[in-house]
């Protein structure tokens, strides 16, 4: 069945219908189908890779575990041509969108609810085409950070934003140094609705937090000699967001994800924090469960203010 936007529902595929990228489809299985009769083949050098969820290495045989299996199909020639010879971090947005569409379409032929296959599919892609690591959010930076810190920083960051963001706004609404940024953030929030409003609020927290420790959000103003974010517009409206450091470029889905990657780069590559934002990072270390150095008075004061009951 294919989604009909006019009637806001899925309908039978009309005769002669031509599918295009972006079409929403709903696969309806036959009541007589038997999953155990579906052919499964072992992988070869040129054939599909087989991965089970939570497995990090490809195998040349089918796994005997009870977890669902995923076979990476032969890559389309246009995608293969685009990524071969491309350097790490330089895969174009067009190619990545094409990859996502291809994999999504394939997953929907396997299961109506393919969420459990996303991770093994991404790992299979990275293992066969290492140039895709980190450009699709499954690369070594995040994995190494998790190994080192045992902390899901982006999840912790969102927890901080949800738990202390309103308190930060109430503290800084009368701040002279934060007045310009605060007004811009408030306008962006007021002009948005639904999830966009929540996103503007979250980005606003990252813009305003440095002012609590007498800094500015230089990590949002790349390029810079330190890890930072480079984007094509203002933080709340940017559509292309990258975490960068020297020759490394990691594309992110939004500013929150990009900032999390910036923090991960600092830790994985053991880089001393930029002096322009070291107090801001120290505050986030405290709230996000990262081991930190002894805190300065300005940082301790900021933490106390944020933790104070409203």
C-alpha positions, 0 to 999 in steps of 0.5 A, a space after each residue: 500500500 502507498 500513502 495518499 497525502 490527500 486522504 491522509 491514509 494508505 491505499 492500494 497501489 494504483 495500476 501503473 503507479 511509479 514509485 519515487 524516492 520519499 514515497 511512504 509505503 506499507 507492506 501487507 504480508 500474505 496470511 499464507 506466508 511462512 518466514 521460515 521458508 524465506 531463502 537465506 544465503 551466506 555472505 561472500 566477498 561480493 555478496 551480502 554481509 550478514 549481521 545480527 543486532 549487537 554484533 560488531 563484526 561480519 561473519 561468512 556464515 549465518 548466525 545460529 543465535 535466535 536474534 533476527 538476521 540482516 543481509 546487506 544487499 548488493 550496493 546500487 552502482 550509483 552509490 558505489 560510484 559516489 563513495 569509492 575514492 571518497 575520503 572520510 568525512 567527505 561523503 556528500 549529503 546527496 549520497 547519504 540521503 540516497 543510502 538512507 533511502 536505499 537501506 530503508 526501502 530494503 528493510 521494509 521488505 524484511 519487516 513492517 517494523 524494521 527498527 531492530 535492523 537499523 543498528 546491524 544495517 549501519 554496522 554492515 555498511 561501515 564494515 564494508 565501506 569504512 569511509 561512511 563511519 561517523 558520517 552516518 552516526 555510527 563511527 569510531 568517535 562515539 564508540 571510543 567515547 563510550 568505551 572510555 567514559 561509559 556515558 551516553 553524552 547526548 542522552 545526558 545532555 538532553 537530560 540536563 537541558 530538560 532538567 535545568 534549562 528553564 532554570 538557566 533561562 530564569 537566571 539569565 533573563 536579566 543578565 546584561 551580557 546575555 541580553 542579545 542572545 537571550 532575545 534572539 533565543 526567545 524570539 526563535 522559540 516564540 516563532 516556532 511550534 511543536 517539536 521545533 519550539 522544543 528544539 529552539 529551546 534546547 539550542 538556546 540552552 547551548 547558546 546561553 549556558 556560557 554566559 553563566 560562567 562569563 564566556 560565550 558560545 565559541 563552540 558554535 562559531 566554527 571553524 576554529 583550531 579547537 573542536 567546534 561546530 560549523 553550520 550553514 545558518 543560525 543555530 536554530 535554523 541551520 540545516 547542515 551541521 558538522 562537528 569539526 577538528 583539523 581535517 576531521 569533519 563529522 556531519 550531525 543531524 542537528 546542533 545538539 548531536 553536533 555538540 555532543 560529538 564535539 565533546 566526544 572528540 575532546 575526550 577521545 583525542 585527549 584534547 585540552 579544552 579551549 580556554 574560551 569555553 573551559 568553564 562551560 565544559 566543566 559545568 557540563 562534565 558535572 551534570 553529564 557524569 564525566 570525571 572532571 578536574 577541581 572546579 573553579 569558583 565561577 563554575 561552582 557558583 554556576 552549578 549551585 545556581 542551576 541546582 537551586 530549586 526554582 
